[in-house]
Every structure is written in C-alpha cells, then in structure tokens.
C-alpha cells in the first residue's frame, strides 16, 4: 500500500532531529580513517541527494551521512557511517577464520529472519545482512569500516534502497 507524504511537513518534523543531532555530529572529533578513497562523507553528500531515481534529504558530517526519503514508499531512512575496525574483525573475515555462516548464526540468534551475503566492492570486503527491521552493509579495507544501515516499513524496501546506495555511493567512498 502506497503512502503519500507532504514533503514540507515531513521536513519540518525532522528539523528538530537535525538540530539536536547536527551539533553533536559536528562536534565529534574527526577520525583518522585512511583505508578508503573518501575519508569525509560530506564530500559525497551531493551524490546522495539522488539515489536510485529517488530524491533524499541529507545531513552530512565527516563520519556520518544521513539520508531521508520523504517521497519514498515505506518511510526510508539510511545512515552511512565511516569508522575504523581495530578488533581484528577484518582480518578474521578475510582469512576465513570468521565465516558468513558464523556471522549469520549470530545474527539469527537475535532475529530469525536475518540473512547474510558476501559483499565485495573494489578491494573492500564485507557482508550485507537483511533482517526484520531493515538491512545493513558492512565493508572493511585496511582498517577502515563503512557501515550503511537502511530502515523502512518492510525489509524488502529497506534492502532495495540499501542496494541502490551500495551501487551509487559505496564505490565512490571505497575507491578501487
């Protein structure tokens, strides 16, 4: 069932969220993220405003890019986060010491609907998980970690939008 939004009303409703979250995002110290081609998500914000033929409202800082689609069916919200991985997850995943089957078992322990698949973008490796409340992609390269979370009214809608962001933004961020 399609749902229609009044774009200006939704934007006005989200303004308080941006006002509260925005200063905290701006005040956070910039991490030394060097594994990806992009180490400041604000540099890809303009590309995020139109993903998969949909128009998104965006808010960006160096380490976080938030996309809200006020015209999309399913109340889509996507968070793109840059960080570092220093606990050995990347090495264990790349070496096969941690398998997709093991990761999926951990995810399914929390949500029986969870399913994982491998992701490779450029020289970054990771996984995509789909679960009852959304979809998440995690990519690693040289100690850098890119996390993209998509939430919507249904897992298929969340997954569809996550895949569009992976297709259009992840290669720009990750590089070759």
ABEGO torsion letter per residue (X at the ends): XBBBBBAAAAAAAAAAAAAAAAAAAAABBBBBBAABABABAAAAAAAAABBGGBBBBBBBBAABBBBBBAABBGGBBBBBBBBBBAAGAAAAAAAGABBAAAAAAAAAAABAABBBBBBBBEABBEBBBBBAAEBBBBBBBGGBBBBBBBBBABAAAAAAAAAAAAAAAAAAAAEX
